[in-house]
């Protein structure tokens, strides 16, 4: 009997007191057996978005640099007179 009671109350014990009071569940797993709170997930999402934005900006700058070098090479080749 005690085992059955412990198993049924396990999910309630994993929730935060605020979640129990409001009746909502806020449990999210990170795939490693740990439970992340909603705030931690939000911070992680913001960090991921920031890193993706920086990566995209870096790619954009690199693409613009390559484009400028290609234009220089093209204009340099066009400007030379054939001998």
Steps between C-alpha positions, in 0.01 A plus 500: 500500500777745591678424173190577299458832683865592441476427129182698452634805683836499318393735217357746753829505692696580182298813433578836650264624774379779271419249226312279745298799623412613149441147371748529214797278425831666415729201469724471196781252463832579335548139390756425769255416774498851645189711518530857375279777620325726256737786581806287424348395169430864413860600580626209292278603208624859516861379504441271201333780305790734579757243383304432180474874429876544550571203274272643229665842525842339471391307191352817349824693554704217353269482198524877447879480528516221243266693272718812527813298425330343198400846375857626548640204313245543220555874469877451516486243221273721288717809548816339364578540132587186307853508365 
